[in-house]
Amino acid sequence: MKTFTNRQLFLSHVAQTSPAPLILEIERAVGVYLYAADGKKYMDLIAGISVSNLGHSHPVVIKAVQQQVEKYMHLMVYGEFVESPQVKYAEKLTSFLPAQLNNVYFTNSGTEATEGALKLAKRVTGSTQLISFKNGYHGSTQGALSMMGDETFKRSFRPLLPDTMQLTYGNKDELSNITERTAAVIIEPVQAESGITVPAKNFMQQLREVCTKTGALLILDEAQTGLGRTGKLFAFEHYDIVPDILLLAKALGGGMPLGAFIASKEIMQTLTENPVLGHITTFGGHPVCCAAGLAAFEVLTSEKLVEQVEEKGQLFESLLQHPKIKSRSRAGLMMALEFDSFETNKKIIDRCIENGVLTDWFLFAPHCLRIAPPFIITEEEIRTACEVVLRAVDGI
């Protein structure tokens, strides 16, 4: 009987998302390192795309998962039973948020958090128009895709949601398009997939003012920026504003699949009637995921890891200087290095991987190299990683 390698089985039976996957077969991961089946070690500079803020296999998170699995896993559809991991995590999260963000709806992922938030905004306001921004990313399901800011990823799946509009990120003049018929405006406080685009503080504040004036709900998508990635626990803190609905995902689950949309209890309560069960999920807020997320959040906050983010980001920025790097854009420990083309960037990424450093590119900025490592990366590891990146750049 013919046997097949895991690589062959992966290509044959696991649905593919690109014609050229990395096909790294990882057997285990610890700290900032991934260990492949062939024995090779890789330093992880992307943290599963801003997921593994504590690195991989953190013992506190592993213990929390093991303890919860021994108690129970799935019991009932979300919201019917009192499940301790959900309750404790929701209470903990909201204790770090402004008073009006006091009600958490857990989902399986970031795109589901987007979907729930869009429904909630329509339900609360009675309006239908949804506004997003060019080069924004909010997920790949159809509602979230309707909000996506790049036509390349949308055109093959039309028709999408009606009554949507996209504005230019950071352009205050276009905010006049937000009116009383707008249900919600969804925006990333730092655009990730455009190559780390940071808006001016007064733009975000004016956006908040316009939404308040018109009655449109402001949805801040912090799937990537949330839980410390920009140097503050929540990126909206940089702008001295508070959203009506906050989206979290990625790092929220401590490595397990978990998302959330968070609002006031008054707003969220509208999903309970007309109709009843206005938003439901079977596995959202899975108790094991919530236990892992809570454990990771407690480590993140008690060990003050967020306070180290900006200093480590500055070190990356100071070391990654090269004539072939056209520009650098950074917010905390999320950074983009711009090159002259995707072809150049891909060669550099491939050389980094060959030399044991895992990095990547951005959806809407494929000519930019992504850096978003776990927060636990040390100064020595940063210096080592930067040396590998610069050698790869030198070789182009």
Summary of the structure (lengths in Angstrom):
residues: 396
radius of gyration: 21.0
end to end distance: 45.4
largest distance: 70.0
contacts: 1365
relative contact order: 0.16
helix: 41%
strand: 17%
